[in-house]
Amino acid sequence: MFEKEVVLAAVAGAHGIGGEVRLKLFAQSLDSLRVQKKVRAGERELTLLSIKGARTPIARFAEISDRNAAEALRGTLLSVPRSALPPLGEDEYYHTDLIGLPCVGPDSQPLGTVAAVENFGAGDILEIEKSDGRRSMVPFRPGIADLDGDLIRLDPAFLA
C-alpha cells in the first residue's frame, strides 16, 4: 500500500553557484527537515547533506552540484513518508492526518470530510467538503470542531 507523503518544504530557487537551494518551509520548524536524510523531490530522491539558516533556510543535496541543477528544482515540493516524522504527544496532530477524516454532527449525522487544513496565523482552520460538493471553513477549536479518534465532531452552526 502507498504510504502518505508529507510535504515539508518547497524549493524557492538557487542560492549561489555551488548547487545550494533556498527553501520555503512548511513544517513548524527547521528541525523537521534537518533530521531527514532523504527527501522526495517530485519523482526523485535527494540526499540532504546540510541545511542552514532560519528565516530563509539554505539546503545542499548530494545530487545537486551546480546552479543550473539547483535552479531546475525551483517550485519542487520536498516530502517525506509519514512514518519518517517524529511521534506525536497527546493532543498533537499533523495536518496531513486530519485530511480525509469524516466530519459528523453531535448526533453523529455525516456533515462532510476534511478537504484541507489552513493556518493563517490565528490557529488551524478546517476546510470541510460537504456532500453537495460545497466547502466551508471552520475553526479547529474545542466545542466547534473536535478531533474524536478517526473523525471530527463539528458544531453544524459553523457550516455555511
PyMOL CGO cylinders between C-alpha atoms (Angstrom):
from pymol import cmd
from pymol.cgo import CYLINDER

trace = [
    CYLINDER, 0.00, 0.00, 0.00, 1.16, 3.53, -0.79, 0.3, 1, 1, 1, 1, 1, 1,
    CYLINDER, 1.16, 3.53, -0.79, 2.34, 5.47, 2.26, 0.3, 1, 1, 1, 1, 1, 1,
    CYLINDER, 2.34, 5.47, 2.26, 1.15, 9.06, 2.61, 0.3, 1, 1, 1, 1, 1, 1,
    CYLINDER, 1.15, 9.06, 2.61, 3.80, 11.67, 1.79, 0.3, 1, 1, 1, 1, 1, 1,
    CYLINDER, 3.80, 11.67, 1.79, 4.10, 14.82, 3.91, 0.3, 1, 1, 1, 1, 1, 1,
    CYLINDER, 4.10, 14.82, 3.91, 5.41, 18.00, 2.26, 0.3, 1, 1, 1, 1, 1, 1,
    CYLINDER, 5.41, 18.00, 2.26, 7.93, 19.77, 4.50, 0.3, 1, 1, 1, 1, 1, 1,
    CYLINDER, 7.93, 19.77, 4.50, 9.21, 22.48, 2.13, 0.3, 1, 1, 1, 1, 1, 1,
    CYLINDER, 9.21, 22.48, 2.13, 9.39, 23.77, -1.42, 0.3, 1, 1, 1, 1, 1, 1,
    CYLINDER, 9.39, 23.77, -1.42, 12.46, 24.90, -3.35, 0.3, 1, 1, 1, 1, 1, 1,
    CYLINDER, 12.46, 24.90, -3.35, 12.25, 28.68, -3.79, 0.3, 1, 1, 1, 1, 1, 1,
    CYLINDER, 12.25, 28.68, -3.79, 15.31, 28.93, -6.07, 0.3, 1, 1, 1, 1, 1, 1,
    CYLINDER, 15.31, 28.93, -6.07, 19.06, 28.58, -6.36, 0.3, 1, 1, 1, 1, 1, 1,
    CYLINDER, 19.06, 28.58, -6.36, 21.48, 30.09, -3.84, 0.3, 1, 1, 1, 1, 1, 1,
    CYLINDER, 21.48, 30.09, -3.84, 24.97, 30.81, -5.12, 0.3, 1, 1, 1, 1, 1, 1,
    CYLINDER, 24.97, 30.81, -5.12, 26.75, 28.78, -7.79, 0.3, 1, 1, 1, 1, 1, 1,
    CYLINDER, 26.75, 28.78, -7.79, 27.52, 25.53, -5.92, 0.3, 1, 1, 1, 1, 1, 1,
    CYLINDER, 27.52, 25.53, -5.92, 24.10, 23.90, -6.09, 0.3, 1, 1, 1, 1, 1, 1,
    CYLINDER, 24.10, 23.90, -6.09, 22.56, 25.13, -2.86, 0.3, 1, 1, 1, 1, 1, 1,
    CYLINDER, 22.56, 25.13, -2.86, 18.84, 25.97, -2.83, 0.3, 1, 1, 1, 1, 1, 1,
    CYLINDER, 18.84, 25.97, -2.83, 16.65, 28.39, -0.87, 0.3, 1, 1, 1, 1, 1, 1,
    CYLINDER, 16.65, 28.39, -0.87, 13.64, 26.76, 0.78, 0.3, 1, 1, 1, 1, 1, 1,
    CYLINDER, 13.64, 26.76, 0.78, 10.15, 27.83, 1.74, 0.3, 1, 1, 1, 1, 1, 1,
    CYLINDER, 10.15, 27.83, 1.74, 9.48, 25.85, 4.89, 0.3, 1, 1, 1, 1, 1, 1,
    CYLINDER, 9.48, 25.85, 4.89, 6.00, 24.40, 5.56, 0.3, 1, 1, 1, 1, 1, 1,
    CYLINDER, 6.00, 24.40, 5.56, 6.94, 22.49, 8.70, 0.3, 1, 1, 1, 1, 1, 1,
    CYLINDER, 6.94, 22.49, 8.70, 6.70, 24.07, 12.14, 0.3, 1, 1, 1, 1, 1, 1,
    CYLINDER, 6.70, 24.07, 12.14, 10.49, 24.24, 12.49, 0.3, 1, 1, 1, 1, 1, 1,
    CYLINDER, 10.49, 24.24, 12.49, 13.65, 23.63, 10.51, 0.3, 1, 1, 1, 1, 1, 1,
    CYLINDER, 13.65, 23.63, 10.51, 14.36, 20.62, 12.74, 0.3, 1, 1, 1, 1, 1, 1,
    CYLINDER, 14.36, 20.62, 12.74, 11.56, 18.69, 10.98, 0.3, 1, 1, 1, 1, 1, 1,
    CYLINDER, 11.56, 18.69, 10.98, 13.61, 18.82, 7.80, 0.3, 1, 1, 1, 1, 1, 1,
    CYLINDER, 13.61, 18.82, 7.80, 17.07, 18.76, 9.38, 0.3, 1, 1, 1, 1, 1, 1,
    CYLINDER, 17.07, 18.76, 9.38, 16.57, 15.24, 10.83, 0.3, 1, 1, 1, 1, 1, 1,
    CYLINDER, 16.57, 15.24, 10.83, 15.75, 13.77, 7.40, 0.3, 1, 1, 1, 1, 1, 1,
    CYLINDER, 15.75, 13.77, 7.40, 18.50, 12.00, 5.45, 0.3, 1, 1, 1, 1, 1, 1,
    CYLINDER, 18.50, 12.00, 5.45, 16.47, 11.62, 2.24, 0.3, 1, 1, 1, 1, 1, 1,
    CYLINDER, 16.47, 11.62, 2.24, 13.60, 13.63, 0.79, 0.3, 1, 1, 1, 1, 1, 1,
    CYLINDER, 13.60, 13.63, 0.79, 11.42, 13.16, -2.27, 0.3, 1, 1, 1, 1, 1, 1,
    CYLINDER, 11.42, 13.16, -2.27, 11.63, 15.90, -4.87, 0.3, 1, 1, 1, 1, 1, 1,
    CYLINDER, 11.63, 15.90, -4.87, 8.97, 15.07, -7.42, 0.3, 1, 1, 1, 1, 1, 1,
    CYLINDER, 8.97, 15.07, -7.42, 9.86, 11.64, -8.81, 0.3, 1, 1, 1, 1, 1, 1,
    CYLINDER, 9.86, 11.64, -8.81, 13.42, 11.61, -7.49, 0.3, 1, 1, 1, 1, 1, 1,
    CYLINDER, 13.42, 11.61, -7.49, 15.01, 11.08, -4.12, 0.3, 1, 1, 1, 1, 1, 1,
    CYLINDER, 15.01, 11.08, -4.12, 17.58, 13.58, -2.83, 0.3, 1, 1, 1, 1, 1, 1,
    CYLINDER, 17.58, 13.58, -2.83, 20.14, 13.13, -0.06, 0.3, 1, 1, 1, 1, 1, 1,
    CYLINDER, 20.14, 13.13, -0.06, 20.19, 16.08, 2.33, 0.3, 1, 1, 1, 1, 1, 1,
    CYLINDER, 20.19, 16.08, 2.33, 23.81, 16.99, 3.12, 0.3, 1, 1, 1, 1, 1, 1,
    CYLINDER, 23.81, 16.99, 3.12, 23.23, 20.18, 5.10, 0.3, 1, 1, 1, 1, 1, 1,
    CYLINDER, 23.23, 20.18, 5.10, 20.71, 22.84, 5.94, 0.3, 1, 1, 1, 1, 1, 1,
    CYLINDER, 20.71, 22.84, 5.94, 21.44, 26.21, 7.49, 0.3, 1, 1, 1, 1, 1, 1,
    CYLINDER, 21.44, 26.21, 7.49, 19.72, 29.47, 8.24, 0.3, 1, 1, 1, 1, 1, 1,
    CYLINDER, 19.72, 29.47, 8.24, 16.40, 30.07, 9.88, 0.3, 1, 1, 1, 1, 1, 1,
    CYLINDER, 16.40, 30.07, 9.88, 14.48, 32.84, 8.16, 0.3, 1, 1, 1, 1, 1, 1,
    CYLINDER, 14.48, 32.84, 8.16, 15.44, 31.63, 4.68, 0.3, 1, 1, 1, 1, 1, 1,
    CYLINDER, 15.44, 31.63, 4.68, 16.77, 28.10, 5.01, 0.3, 1, 1, 1, 1, 1, 1,
    CYLINDER, 16.77, 28.10, 5.01, 19.51, 27.06, 2.57, 0.3, 1, 1, 1, 1, 1, 1,
    CYLINDER, 19.51, 27.06, 2.57, 19.91, 23.35, 1.75, 0.3, 1, 1, 1, 1, 1, 1,
    CYLINDER, 19.91, 23.35, 1.75, 22.57, 21.34, -0.05, 0.3, 1, 1, 1, 1, 1, 1,
    CYLINDER, 22.57, 21.34, -0.05, 21.80, 17.97, -1.66, 0.3, 1, 1, 1, 1, 1, 1,
    CYLINDER, 21.80, 17.97, -1.66, 24.38, 15.38, -2.74, 0.3, 1, 1, 1, 1, 1, 1,
    CYLINDER, 24.38, 15.38, -2.74, 22.78, 15.03, -6.19, 0.3, 1, 1, 1, 1, 1, 1,
    CYLINDER, 22.78, 15.03, -6.19, 22.73, 18.80, -6.97, 0.3, 1, 1, 1, 1, 1, 1,
    CYLINDER, 22.73, 18.80, -6.97, 26.18, 20.20, -7.75, 0.3, 1, 1, 1, 1, 1, 1,
    CYLINDER, 26.18, 20.20, -7.75, 25.70, 23.43, -9.71, 0.3, 1, 1, 1, 1, 1, 1,
    CYLINDER, 25.70, 23.43, -9.71, 23.44, 26.44, -10.06, 0.3, 1, 1, 1, 1, 1, 1,
    CYLINDER, 23.44, 26.44, -10.06, 21.67, 25.10, -13.17, 0.3, 1, 1, 1, 1, 1, 1,
    CYLINDER, 21.67, 25.10, -13.17, 20.65, 21.90, -11.39, 0.3, 1, 1, 1, 1, 1, 1,
    CYLINDER, 20.65, 21.90, -11.39, 19.57, 23.92, -8.34, 0.3, 1, 1, 1, 1, 1, 1,
    CYLINDER, 19.57, 23.92, -8.34, 17.53, 26.32, -10.47, 0.3, 1, 1, 1, 1, 1, 1,
    CYLINDER, 17.53, 26.32, -10.47, 15.82, 23.36, -12.18, 0.3, 1, 1, 1, 1, 1, 1,
    CYLINDER, 15.82, 23.36, -12.18, 14.38, 22.40, -8.77, 0.3, 1, 1, 1, 1, 1, 1,
    CYLINDER, 14.38, 22.40, -8.77, 12.58, 25.76, -8.35, 0.3, 1, 1, 1, 1, 1, 1,
    CYLINDER, 12.58, 25.76, -8.35, 8.99, 25.09, -7.25, 0.3, 1, 1, 1, 1, 1, 1,
    CYLINDER, 8.99, 25.09, -7.25, 9.65, 21.44, -6.42, 0.3, 1, 1, 1, 1, 1, 1,
    CYLINDER, 9.65, 21.44, -6.42, 7.99, 20.15, -3.25, 0.3, 1, 1, 1, 1, 1, 1,
    CYLINDER, 7.99, 20.15, -3.25, 10.18, 18.25, -0.78, 0.3, 1, 1, 1, 1, 1, 1,
    CYLINDER, 10.18, 18.25, -0.78, 8.37, 15.47, 1.04, 0.3, 1, 1, 1, 1, 1, 1,
    CYLINDER, 8.37, 15.47, 1.04, 8.99, 12.50, 3.31, 0.3, 1, 1, 1, 1, 1, 1,
    CYLINDER, 8.99, 12.50, 3.31, 6.90, 9.44, 4.15, 0.3, 1, 1, 1, 1, 1, 1,
    CYLINDER, 6.90, 9.44, 4.15, 4.53, 9.98, 7.10, 0.3, 1, 1, 1, 1, 1, 1,
    CYLINDER, 4.53, 9.98, 7.10, 6.41, 7.27, 9.02, 0.3, 1, 1, 1, 1, 1, 1,
    CYLINDER, 6.41, 7.27, 9.02, 9.61, 9.38, 8.90, 0.3, 1, 1, 1, 1, 1, 1,
    CYLINDER, 9.61, 9.38, 8.90, 8.06, 12.08, 11.11, 0.3, 1, 1, 1, 1, 1, 1,
    CYLINDER, 8.06, 12.08, 11.11, 8.63, 12.06, 14.87, 0.3, 1, 1, 1, 1, 1, 1,
    CYLINDER, 8.63, 12.06, 14.87, 5.93, 10.54, 17.06, 0.3, 1, 1, 1, 1, 1, 1,
    CYLINDER, 5.93, 10.54, 17.06, 3.33, 12.93, 18.47, 0.3, 1, 1, 1, 1, 1, 1,
    CYLINDER, 3.33, 12.93, 18.47, 2.39, 13.70, 22.04, 0.3, 1, 1, 1, 1, 1, 1,
    CYLINDER, 2.39, 13.70, 22.04, -1.12, 13.62, 23.44, 0.3, 1, 1, 1, 1, 1, 1,
    CYLINDER, -1.12, 13.62, 23.44, -3.49, 16.12, 21.76, 0.3, 1, 1, 1, 1, 1, 1,
    CYLINDER, -3.49, 16.12, 21.76, -0.99, 16.73, 18.94, 0.3, 1, 1, 1, 1, 1, 1,
    CYLINDER, -0.99, 16.73, 18.94, -1.61, 16.06, 15.26, 0.3, 1, 1, 1, 1, 1, 1,
    CYLINDER, -1.61, 16.06, 15.26, -0.10, 16.54, 11.85, 0.3, 1, 1, 1, 1, 1, 1,
    CYLINDER, -0.10, 16.54, 11.85, -2.27, 18.41, 9.35, 0.3, 1, 1, 1, 1, 1, 1,
    CYLINDER, -2.27, 18.41, 9.35, -1.86, 15.55, 6.92, 0.3, 1, 1, 1, 1, 1, 1,
    CYLINDER, -1.86, 15.55, 6.92, -3.53, 13.20, 9.44, 0.3, 1, 1, 1, 1, 1, 1,
    CYLINDER, -3.53, 13.20, 9.44, -6.68, 15.36, 9.51, 0.3, 1, 1, 1, 1, 1, 1,
    CYLINDER, -6.68, 15.36, 9.51, -7.18, 15.50, 5.74, 0.3, 1, 1, 1, 1, 1, 1,
    CYLINDER, -7.18, 15.50, 5.74, -9.76, 12.95, 4.66, 0.3, 1, 1, 1, 1, 1, 1,
    CYLINDER, -9.76, 12.95, 4.66, -11.31, 12.48, 8.11, 0.3, 1, 1, 1, 1, 1, 1,
    CYLINDER, -11.31, 12.48, 8.11, -15.11, 12.28, 8.16, 0.3, 1, 1, 1, 1, 1, 1,
    CYLINDER, -15.11, 12.28, 8.16, -16.96, 15.08, 9.96, 0.3, 1, 1, 1, 1, 1, 1,
    CYLINDER, -16.96, 15.08, 9.96, -20.10, 14.41, 11.96, 0.3, 1, 1, 1, 1, 1, 1,
    CYLINDER, -20.10, 14.41, 11.96, -22.54, 16.46, 13.99, 0.3, 1, 1, 1, 1, 1, 1,
    CYLINDER, -22.54, 16.46, 13.99, -23.34, 15.99, 17.69, 0.3, 1, 1, 1, 1, 1, 1,
    CYLINDER, -23.34, 15.99, 17.69, -25.80, 13.21, 16.88, 0.3, 1, 1, 1, 1, 1, 1,
    CYLINDER, -25.80, 13.21, 16.88, -23.26, 11.52, 14.55, 0.3, 1, 1, 1, 1, 1, 1,
    CYLINDER, -23.26, 11.52, 14.55, -25.03, 12.56, 11.33, 0.3, 1, 1, 1, 1, 1, 1,
    CYLINDER, -25.03, 12.56, 11.33, -22.48, 12.90, 8.47, 0.3, 1, 1, 1, 1, 1, 1,
    CYLINDER, -22.48, 12.90, 8.47, -21.62, 16.52, 7.62, 0.3, 1, 1, 1, 1, 1, 1,
    CYLINDER, -21.62, 16.52, 7.62, -18.70, 16.14, 5.23, 0.3, 1, 1, 1, 1, 1, 1,
    CYLINDER, -18.70, 16.14, 5.23, -14.98, 15.43, 5.02, 0.3, 1, 1, 1, 1, 1, 1,
    CYLINDER, -14.98, 15.43, 5.02, -11.86, 17.44, 5.88, 0.3, 1, 1, 1, 1, 1, 1,
    CYLINDER, -11.86, 17.44, 5.88, -10.51, 18.57, 2.49, 0.3, 1, 1, 1, 1, 1, 1,
    CYLINDER, -10.51, 18.57, 2.49, -7.69, 20.82, 3.71, 0.3, 1, 1, 1, 1, 1, 1,
    CYLINDER, -7.69, 20.82, 3.71, -6.18, 22.42, 6.80, 0.3, 1, 1, 1, 1, 1, 1,
    CYLINDER, -6.18, 22.42, 6.80, -5.07, 26.05, 6.67, 0.3, 1, 1, 1, 1, 1, 1,
    CYLINDER, -5.07, 26.05, 6.67, -3.35, 28.26, 9.20, 0.3, 1, 1, 1, 1, 1, 1,
    CYLINDER, -3.35, 28.26, 9.20, -3.26, 31.99, 8.55, 0.3, 1, 1, 1, 1, 1, 1,
    CYLINDER, -3.26, 31.99, 8.55, -1.65, 32.79, 11.89, 0.3, 1, 1, 1, 1, 1, 1,
    CYLINDER, -1.65, 32.79, 11.89, -4.58, 32.67, 14.33, 0.3, 1, 1, 1, 1, 1, 1,
    CYLINDER, -4.58, 32.67, 14.33, -4.95, 28.89, 14.53, 0.3, 1, 1, 1, 1, 1, 1,
    CYLINDER, -4.95, 28.89, 14.53, -5.90, 25.99, 12.33, 0.3, 1, 1, 1, 1, 1, 1,
    CYLINDER, -5.90, 25.99, 12.33, -8.91, 26.22, 10.03, 0.3, 1, 1, 1, 1, 1, 1,
    CYLINDER, -8.91, 26.22, 10.03, -10.53, 23.08, 8.62, 0.3, 1, 1, 1, 1, 1, 1,
    CYLINDER, -10.53, 23.08, 8.62, -11.90, 23.22, 5.10, 0.3, 1, 1, 1, 1, 1, 1,
    CYLINDER, -11.90, 23.22, 5.10, -14.89, 20.90, 5.11, 0.3, 1, 1, 1, 1, 1, 1,
    CYLINDER, -14.89, 20.90, 5.11, -16.27, 19.49, 1.86, 0.3, 1, 1, 1, 1, 1, 1,
    CYLINDER, -16.27, 19.49, 1.86, -19.98, 18.80, 2.30, 0.3, 1, 1, 1, 1, 1, 1,
    CYLINDER, -19.98, 18.80, 2.30, -21.88, 16.07, 0.47, 0.3, 1, 1, 1, 1, 1, 1,
    CYLINDER, -21.88, 16.07, 0.47, -23.19, 18.58, -2.09, 0.3, 1, 1, 1, 1, 1, 1,
    CYLINDER, -23.19, 18.58, -2.09, -19.58, 19.48, -3.04, 0.3, 1, 1, 1, 1, 1, 1,
    CYLINDER, -19.58, 19.48, -3.04, -19.65, 22.93, -1.41, 0.3, 1, 1, 1, 1, 1, 1,
    CYLINDER, -19.65, 22.93, -1.41, -16.91, 23.80, 1.06, 0.3, 1, 1, 1, 1, 1, 1,
    CYLINDER, -16.91, 23.80, 1.06, -16.92, 25.66, 4.37, 0.3, 1, 1, 1, 1, 1, 1,
    CYLINDER, -16.92, 25.66, 4.37, -14.10, 26.90, 6.56, 0.3, 1, 1, 1, 1, 1, 1,
    CYLINDER, -14.10, 26.90, 6.56, -14.46, 26.01, 10.25, 0.3, 1, 1, 1, 1, 1, 1,
    CYLINDER, -14.46, 26.01, 10.25, -12.14, 26.99, 13.12, 0.3, 1, 1, 1, 1, 1, 1,
    CYLINDER, -12.14, 26.99, 13.12, -10.43, 23.95, 14.64, 0.3, 1, 1, 1, 1, 1, 1,
    CYLINDER, -10.43, 23.95, 14.64, -11.35, 24.89, 18.20, 0.3, 1, 1, 1, 1, 1, 1,
    CYLINDER, -11.35, 24.89, 18.20, -12.77, 22.91, 21.12, 0.3, 1, 1, 1, 1, 1, 1,
    CYLINDER, -12.77, 22.91, 21.12, -16.56, 22.94, 21.04, 0.3, 1, 1, 1, 1, 1, 1,
    CYLINDER, -16.56, 22.94, 21.04, -16.61, 23.93, 17.36, 0.3, 1, 1, 1, 1, 1, 1,
    CYLINDER, -16.61, 23.93, 17.36, -14.54, 21.14, 15.79, 0.3, 1, 1, 1, 1, 1, 1,
    CYLINDER, -14.54, 21.14, 15.79, -13.11, 18.40, 17.99, 0.3, 1, 1, 1, 1, 1, 1,
    CYLINDER, -13.11, 18.40, 17.99, -10.84, 15.53, 16.98, 0.3, 1, 1, 1, 1, 1, 1,
    CYLINDER, -10.84, 15.53, 16.98, -12.52, 12.38, 18.27, 0.3, 1, 1, 1, 1, 1, 1,
    CYLINDER, -12.52, 12.38, 18.27, -10.45, 9.35, 17.27, 0.3, 1, 1, 1, 1, 1, 1,
    CYLINDER, -10.45, 9.35, 17.27, -10.69, 8.99, 13.50, 0.3, 1, 1, 1, 1, 1, 1,
    CYLINDER, -10.69, 8.99, 13.50, -13.33, 11.66, 12.95, 0.3, 1, 1, 1, 1, 1, 1,
    CYLINDER, -13.33, 11.66, 12.95, -14.09, 15.32, 13.58, 0.3, 1, 1, 1, 1, 1, 1,
    CYLINDER, -14.09, 15.32, 13.58, -17.14, 16.28, 15.65, 0.3, 1, 1, 1, 1, 1, 1,
    CYLINDER, -17.14, 16.28, 15.65, -18.49, 19.59, 14.31, 0.3, 1, 1, 1, 1, 1, 1,
    CYLINDER, -18.49, 19.59, 14.31, -21.00, 22.11, 15.54, 0.3, 1, 1, 1, 1, 1, 1,
    CYLINDER, -21.00, 22.11, 15.54, -23.21, 22.33, 12.42, 0.3, 1, 1, 1, 1, 1, 1,
    CYLINDER, -23.21, 22.33, 12.42, -23.97, 26.01, 13.18, 0.3, 1, 1, 1, 1, 1, 1,
    CYLINDER, -23.97, 26.01, 13.18, -20.47, 26.81, 11.86, 0.3, 1, 1, 1, 1, 1, 1,
    CYLINDER, -20.47, 26.81, 11.86, -21.09, 25.27, 8.43, 0.3, 1, 1, 1, 1, 1, 1,
    CYLINDER, -21.09, 25.27, 8.43, -22.14, 27.93, 5.95, 0.3, 1, 1, 1, 1, 1, 1,
]
cmd.load_cgo(trace, "trace")
